[in-house]
Amino acid sequence: MAQDKKTGHPGPGQQPSNIKEQTARQASKADVSAMIERICNRSGEDIAADSERLAAEARRFYEEQMRIRSQNQREQMIYIAKLALPVAFILGAWHWLC
């Protein structure tokens, strides 16, 4: 059986019979080759600009992560206070009354 009748995919060890699939695979390989060639042919200014852009993006990402962490800590402290203060008030009142 050359193809699985349900899916139309080639069986194990079989070449794809679909010309579109072969063409897409070849185009994908050509795109990757072109991308690698563009990377190799970049000038120093392009690399420096990309490095600066990536460094700025990394700083923004780090700052955003720190803001998120700070917000989570703040929310956790508020949650603990909401639990602890009523308990402390009840224990204090019980101690004062007894």
C-alpha positions in Angstrom: 0.0 0.0 0.0 1.7 3.2 -1.1 -0.6 5.6 0.8 -2.7 5.5 3.9 -6.2 5.8 2.4 -7.7 7.7 5.3 -5.1 10.4 5.7 -3.4 10.4 2.3 0.0 10.5 3.9 2.7 8.3 2.4 3.3 5.0 4.2 6.6 4.2 6.0 9.6 4.4 3.7 7.4 5.8 0.9 8.1 9.1 -1.0 5.2 11.6 -1.0 3.2 11.3 -4.1 1.7 14.8 -3.9 3.6 17.2 -6.1 2.5 20.2 -3.9 4.0 18.6 -0.9 7.3 18.0 -2.7 7.3 21.6 -4.0 6.5 23.0 -0.5 9.4 21.0 1.0 11.8 22.2 -1.7 10.6 25.8 -1.2 11.1 25.5 2.6 14.7 24.2 2.1 15.4 27.2 -0.3 13.9 29.6 2.3 16.2 28.2 5.0 19.2 28.4 2.7 18.4 32.0 1.8 18.0 33.0 5.4 21.4 31.4 6.3 23.0 33.3 3.4 21.5 36.6 4.5 22.7 36.0 8.1 26.2 35.3 6.8 26.3 38.4 4.6 25.2 40.9 7.3 27.4 43.9 7.9 28.8 44.9 11.3 26.4 47.8 11.5 23.4 45.4 11.1 24.7 43.1 13.7 25.4 46.0 16.1 21.9 47.4 15.6 20.3 44.0 16.1 22.4 43.5 19.3 21.3 46.9 20.6 17.6 46.2 19.8 17.8 42.7 21.4 19.5 44.2 24.5 16.8 46.8 24.9 14.1 44.2 24.4 15.8 42.0 27.1 15.8 44.9 29.5 12.1 45.6 28.9 11.3 42.0 29.4 13.4 41.8 32.7 11.7 45.0 34.0 8.3 43.6 33.1 9.1 40.3 34.9 10.2 42.3 38.0 7.0 44.3 38.0 5.0 41.1 37.8 7.0 39.5 40.6 6.5 42.6 42.7 2.8 42.7 42.1 2.5 39.0 43.0 4.4 39.6 46.3 2.1 42.6 47.1 -1.0 40.5 46.4 0.3 37.7 48.6 1.0 40.1 51.5 -2.5 41.5 51.2 -3.9 37.9 51.2 -1.9 37.1 54.3 -3.0 40.3 56.1 -6.7 39.5 55.3 -6.3 36.1 57.0 -4.0 37.1 59.9 -5.6 40.4 61.1 -9.1 39.0 61.9 -7.5 36.0 63.7 -5.2 38.3 65.7 -8.2 40.5 66.5 -10.2 37.6 67.8 -7.4 36.2 69.8 -6.7 39.6 71.3 -10.3 40.1 72.2 -10.5 36.6 73.7 -7.4 37.2 75.8 -8.6 40.7 76.9 -12.0 39.3 78.0 -10.7 36.2 79.8 
